[in-house]
């Protein structure tokens, strides 16, 4: 399965329907994303809408995993090498990692340019305040300053990580 077929923008349909059903069946077990275990916390930050995130928090881990399996994302996660999964949980990205690792480590990019074969993803990292060192999709989520990190992905592999001059 190609990772680019599972971009964060496409997580809506199946996940939304499954979340509605699972929320009605499963008791809640996390009231905040910080209460989620890894890697479920990383998946949470990549859900498309506030409604999906709220429903996801109410699921237990087995229902979260079933949801992610149904959308093919759990398979992408388990296919990553152990080193990359550990780095993603720690929020770290290195050259040579799969692009799905970046998705799990930093969430969806704030901006994407390029083609399917070579993309330039811009990530925003908060540099002050409560969200310091977290990656966000919008500068206002930092409530302060943010720095840009550009990740170049070629054939689904990270080939460059650059910090443009601010």
Residue pairs with C-beta under 8 A, 6 or more apart in sequence:
1 72
1 75
1 76
2 156
3 76
3 98
3 99
3 100
3 103
3 156
4 99
4 116
4 156
6 71
6 72
6 73
6 76
7 108
8 46
8 47
8 48
8 103
8 107
8 108
9 48
9 108
11 46
11 47
11 48
11 52
11 71
11 73
12 48
12 49
12 52
14 70
14 71
15 47
15 48
15 52
15 67
15 71
16 49
16 51
16 52
18 66
18 67
18 70
19 52
19 55
19 56
19 59
19 67
20 55
22 55
22 59
22 63
22 66
22 67
23 55
23 58
23 59
25 63
26 58
26 59
26 60
26 63
27 58
27 60
28 57
28 58
28 59
29 35
29 58
29 59
29 60
29 61
30 36
30 57
30 58
31 57
32 57
33 41
33 44
33 45
33 53
33 57
34 41
35 57
36 44
36 57
37 61
38 89
39 77
39 85
39 88
39 89
39 104
40 61
40 64
40 65
42 88
42 89
42 104
42 105
42 107
43 56
43 64
43 68
43 73
43 77
43 104
44 53
44 56
44 57
45 107
46 103
46 104
46 107
46 108
47 53
47 56
56 64
56 67
59 67
65 74
68 74
68 77
69 75
76 100
77 85
77 100
77 104
80 88
80 98
80 100
80 101
80 104
84 97
84 98
84 101
85 101
85 104
87 93
87 94
87 97
87 101
87 105
88 101
88 104
88 105
89 104
89 105
90 105
91 105
91 106
91 133
91 135
92 105
93 101
93 102
93 105
93 106
93 151
93 158
93 161
94 158
94 161
95 158
95 159
95 160
95 161
96 157
96 158
97 157
97 158
98 156
98 157
98 158
99 151
99 153
99 156
99 157
99 158
100 156
101 158
102 121
102 123
102 151
102 153
102 158
106 123
106 125
106 135
106 149
107 123
107 135
107 136
107 137
108 137
109 121
109 122
109 123
109 137
109 151
110 122
110 123
110 124
110 136
110 137
110 138
110 139
111 121
111 122
112 119
112 120
112 121
112 122
113 119
113 120
113 122
114 120
117 154
117 155
118 152
118 153
118 154
119 152
119 153
120 150
120 151
120 152
121 150
121 151
121 152
121 153
122 148
122 149
122 150
122 151
123 135
123 148
123 149
123 150
123 151
124 135
124 136
124 137
124 138
124 139
124 142
124 146
124 147
124 148
124 149
125 133
125 134
125 135
125 146
125 147
125 148
125 149
126 132
126 133
126 134
126 135
126 136
126 141
126 142
126 144
126 145
126 146
127 133
127 142
127 144
127 145
127 146
127 147
128 142
128 144
128 145
129 142
129 143
129 144
130 143
131 141
131 142
131 143
131 144
136 142
136 146
139 146
147 163
147 166
148 163
148 164
148 166
149 161
149 162
149 163
150 160
150 161
150 162
150 163
150 164
151 158
151 160
151 161
151 162
152 158
152 159
152 160
152 161
152 162
153 159
